[in-house]
Amino acid sequence: MITSAYEMEGKIEEKSEIYAANISSIKEAQVRISSLIHKTPILTSEYLNSLSRRKLFFKCECFQKGGAFKFRGACNAIFSLGDDQAAKGIVTHSSGNHAAAVSLAAKLRGIPAYIVIPKNAPKCKVENVRRYGGQVIWSEATMQSRELVATKVLEETGAVLVHPYNDGRIISGQGTISLELLEQIPQIDTIIVPISGGGLISGVALAAKSINPNIWILAAEPKGADDAAKSKAAGRIITLPETNTIADGLRASLSDLTWPVVRDLVDGVITVEDTEIAQAMRMCYEILKVAVEPSGAIGLAAVLSDTFQENPAWKDCTNIAIILSGGNVDLGPLWDSFNK
Amino acid sequence: MITSAYEMEGKIEEKSEIYAANISSIKEAQVRISSLIHKTPILTSEYLNSLSRRKLFFKCECFQKGGAFKFRGACNAIFSLGDDQAAKGIVTHSSGNHAAAVSLAAKLRGIPAYIVIPKNAPKCKVENVRRYGGQVIWSEATMQSRELVATKVLEETGAVLVHPYNDGRIISGQGTISLELLEQIPQIDTIIVPISGGGLISGVALAAKSINPNIWILAAEPKGADDAAKSKAAGRIITLPETNTIADGLRASLSDLTWPVVRDLVDGVITVEDTEIAQAMRMCYEILKVAVEPSGAIGLAAVLSDTFQENPAWKDCTNIAIILSGGNVDLGPLWDSFNK
């Protein structure tokens, strides 16, 4: 459902029919980053299979270095740079996982990373940035403030901007997940992917559909940040005036490079309530024994949702990969409870 | 250090020089159970490598079916039974993980499981038993009460007792971990294993030392339940009048079948404080993104402890496997915090 009150000045960016990445750039990314990243395992659970009435394959990107898939794209972008370009360092703005990924990749490359972080970012994500040697520069919570501060740092340092998702090198890096996944579980017919700015799902869709055009790509999105669902319905990018969700990694908006891929290659968007995300997160801990963040659990929430289960369009989705995208979450209340 | 106040009537059970399991029984177990169990992945973390100044390989048995390594032994024991023997069902007593494992293995075999559970067992472990169809029968918290109630159920049902660890079939099943591990990471020179009743470490040691006699096997034990350390020091089984640790899975005592293996093949026991266990547990969640229970985190606590780091005997332990033995823990306070 599209609520017109949410519609802002949508920008239609359908000029280029050439996507920002393709199977070649994704395979090149795999060669570039394979010695730097973790090949993440797949977990399965017969209990969750019976709950969902499908065969589920959980691709554990929360075990990726830096705790999220973001390290794939960051590595590809940073190791693509020439030495002169790289020497002045990297600037980025991020709610956290991309920031930690850029910090770690820059550290491996031996160059500085300047990270603009909104003040409402989870503490653990800021700690990750610092652990990996990134220099934290604070901004307000809005995307405008984040971009403004980043531009200022760019001017002062001469560093290279590595955008969290609106970048072909980032999209190509994230796409390596599909290459790994379809090698690990060739019978996959559906991939459910969290959607925010669209970098992850663009890479995953481009690689997967290139290998097997019949694979369904479904986006999972919080109802409180459902710009992708609204954009798909409207046929143009819709941005929201504000977002409201516990999934702090899923508050960004589609961009000019990710929208064409989402428009053309994403077969559906499943929106879920925050309560469904929290319940799925609990199942990840208690059944899979995997510590995911809310954004990471949304794919499981989607496959268990009535929206998915009762939609006849998805009744033939049988072997479903779910990308557990990240695991960086503040668990303070849990540790407090142990110290009581 | 041995505190004589803790010494009870120790039983020296060194009569048999034949252990209850060997590499042949463990390989047979692997053939028997391989289609029933998960082959669990190994995770690594450069951050934890740098903290411990070793290369650590985390064998994630918390991802095993039922949430702990216990399913290996339970499957081997239950699928070893003849049809007539199996038909009357299985009885066991357990603080939880063995109970869930027996329930699940019995369900797969299509036979009843009667589970005697002490009243102080974690709620999540009891829920696991029920989820897998086990029939819960309560006992008091003491081992005496557990055994008494189990004997009564045995008499009433004619079912077969499957002890949590004092059983060659159980030890053989747990030993399959070493076969998998040394295939996955052949360069392992040390394995750190949580110790409680000794079933896990007996199987792991028998298999690993049979493949490579130079592998060091180190036990990790809570200071509040350090019967293994005391037994090794005394050269005979020491049982404790009571235990006091957050590691609810590590409160059992060595038995006549596990003690000879622990006595002869375990190269050292590292005892750690509960605060070290809690800290290691936090690292498992926040760095590895793995939801372990306290007993499961003790191997990491051991490798990071001063006891280990400062002992010259272990300075050449370089490629260390740590068995994350289980992940069944009550996370209620965490979920409560999300609903505030």
Interface residues (C-beta under 8 A of the other chain):
Chain A: H38 P41 L43 T44 E46 Y47 C60 C62 F63 K65 G67 C124 R131 I246 A278 M281 R282 C284 Y285 E286 I287 L288 K289 V290 A291 V292 G327 L331 P333 L334 W335 D336 S337 F338 N339
Chain B: H38 P41 L43 T44 E46 Y47 C60 C62 F63 K65 G67 C124 R131 I246 A278 M281 R282 C284 Y285 E286 I287 L288 K289 V290 A291 V292 G327 L331 P333 L334 W335 D336 S337 F338 N339
